[in-house]
């Protein structure tokens, strides 16, 4: 059994597809680490559903080093 930590995923968009993608990440054993949506409130709402996840203020935040693996 591997002792690697789970993959941390960035989710771009917090609408229907973003919610589905976030759910798929967790069902696959990963964790949602950061969420971006042009509607900052919607990004915060989705991020709040996943322990440790943050809402990104900008798209660039998704790509900052250490924000996510995928």
Short mmCIF file of the C-alpha atoms (twelve columns), coordinates in Angstrom:
data_MODEL
# 
_entry.id   MODEL 
# 
loop_
_atom_site.group_PDB 
_atom_site.id 
_atom_site.type_symbol 
_atom_site.label_atom_id 
_atom_site.label_alt_id 
_atom_site.label_comp_id 
_atom_site.label_asym_id 
_atom_site.label_seq_id 
_atom_site.Cartn_x 
_atom_site.Cartn_y 
_atom_site.Cartn_z 
_atom_site.pdbx_PDB_model_num 
ATOM 1  C CA . UNK A 1  0.000   0.000  0.000   1 
ATOM 2  C CA . UNK A 2  1.312   3.444  -0.895  1 
ATOM 3  C CA . UNK A 3  1.823   6.065  1.772   1 
ATOM 4  C CA . UNK A 4  1.689   8.967  -0.688  1 
ATOM 5  C CA . UNK A 5  -0.644  11.808 0.246   1 
ATOM 6  C CA . UNK A 6  -3.776  12.198 -1.895  1 
ATOM 7  C CA . UNK A 7  -3.608  14.350 -5.009  1 
ATOM 8  C CA . UNK A 8  -4.698  17.929 -4.401  1 
ATOM 9  C CA . UNK A 9  -6.960  19.270 -7.144  1 
ATOM 10 C CA . UNK A 10 -7.810  22.770 -8.292  1 
ATOM 11 C CA . UNK A 11 -11.382 23.284 -9.478  1 
ATOM 12 C CA . UNK A 12 -11.992 25.964 -12.103 1 
ATOM 13 C CA . UNK A 13 -15.605 27.071 -11.854 1 
ATOM 14 C CA . UNK A 14 -18.042 26.481 -9.027  1 
ATOM 15 C CA . UNK A 15 -21.183 25.909 -11.052 1 
ATOM 16 C CA . UNK A 16 -22.798 22.559 -11.779 1 
ATOM 17 C CA . UNK A 17 -19.774 21.068 -13.552 1 
ATOM 18 C CA . UNK A 18 -17.390 22.401 -10.908 1 
ATOM 19 C CA . UNK A 19 -19.458 20.718 -8.201  1 
ATOM 20 C CA . UNK A 20 -19.448 17.472 -10.180 1 
ATOM 21 C CA . UNK A 21 -15.687 17.675 -10.708 1 
ATOM 22 C CA . UNK A 22 -15.050 18.373 -7.023  1 
ATOM 23 C CA . UNK A 23 -17.213 15.397 -6.095  1 
ATOM 24 C CA . UNK A 24 -15.354 13.187 -8.584  1 
ATOM 25 C CA . UNK A 25 -12.012 14.273 -7.093  1 
ATOM 26 C CA . UNK A 26 -13.062 13.149 -3.632  1 
ATOM 27 C CA . UNK A 27 -14.683 9.925  -4.836  1 
ATOM 28 C CA . UNK A 28 -11.388 9.126  -6.562  1 
ATOM 29 C CA . UNK A 29 -9.428  9.579  -3.341  1 
ATOM 30 C CA . UNK A 30 -8.155  13.101 -3.960  1 
ATOM 31 C CA . UNK A 31 -8.822  16.324 -2.132  1 
ATOM 32 C CA . UNK A 32 -10.075 19.660 -3.402  1 
ATOM 33 C CA . UNK A 33 -7.444  22.217 -2.429  1 
ATOM 34 C CA . UNK A 34 -8.527  25.384 -4.228  1 
ATOM 35 C CA . UNK A 35 -11.605 26.605 -6.122  1 
ATOM 36 C CA . UNK A 36 -11.919 29.538 -8.528  1 
ATOM 37 C CA . UNK A 37 -15.061 31.108 -9.943  1 
ATOM 38 C CA . UNK A 38 -15.599 34.643 -11.278 1 
ATOM 39 C CA . UNK A 39 -18.355 34.841 -8.655  1 
ATOM 40 C CA . UNK A 40 -16.214 34.905 -5.501  1 
ATOM 41 C CA . UNK A 41 -19.171 33.990 -3.288  1 
ATOM 42 C CA . UNK A 42 -19.856 30.874 -5.306  1 
ATOM 43 C CA . UNK A 43 -16.166 29.887 -5.095  1 
ATOM 44 C CA . UNK A 44 -16.232 30.342 -1.305  1 
ATOM 45 C CA . UNK A 45 -19.426 28.309 -1.005  1 
ATOM 46 C CA . UNK A 46 -17.997 25.345 -2.933  1 
ATOM 47 C CA . UNK A 47 -14.612 25.518 -1.172  1 
ATOM 48 C CA . UNK A 48 -16.383 25.470 2.206   1 
ATOM 49 C CA . UNK A 49 -17.792 22.012 1.384   1 
ATOM 50 C CA . UNK A 50 -14.281 20.522 1.313   1 
ATOM 51 C CA . UNK A 51 -12.077 20.579 4.433   1 
ATOM 52 C CA . UNK A 52 -8.897  22.546 3.849   1 
ATOM 53 C CA . UNK A 53 -9.998  23.973 0.493   1 
ATOM 54 C CA . UNK A 54 -9.660  27.692 -0.179  1 
ATOM 55 C CA . UNK A 55 -11.357 30.013 -2.637  1 
ATOM 56 C CA . UNK A 56 -8.981  31.591 -5.147  1 
ATOM 57 C CA . UNK A 57 -9.263  35.334 -5.716  1 
ATOM 58 C CA . UNK A 58 -7.812  35.081 -9.251  1 
ATOM 59 C CA . UNK A 59 -7.200  32.435 -11.887 1 
ATOM 60 C CA . UNK A 60 -3.464  32.921 -11.298 1 
ATOM 61 C CA . UNK A 61 -3.926  31.684 -7.729  1 
ATOM 62 C CA . UNK A 62 -4.815  28.249 -9.114  1 
ATOM 63 C CA . UNK A 63 -1.360  28.006 -10.663 1 
ATOM 64 C CA . UNK A 64 0.763   29.303 -7.805  1 
ATOM 65 C CA . UNK A 65 3.334   26.790 -6.597  1 
ATOM 66 C CA . UNK A 66 1.891   24.420 -4.011  1 
ATOM 67 C CA . UNK A 67 -1.757  25.310 -4.647  1 
ATOM 68 C CA . UNK A 68 -2.618  21.972 -6.255  1 
ATOM 69 C CA . UNK A 69 -1.142  18.930 -7.964  1 
ATOM 70 C CA . UNK A 70 -3.732  18.741 -10.727 1 
# 
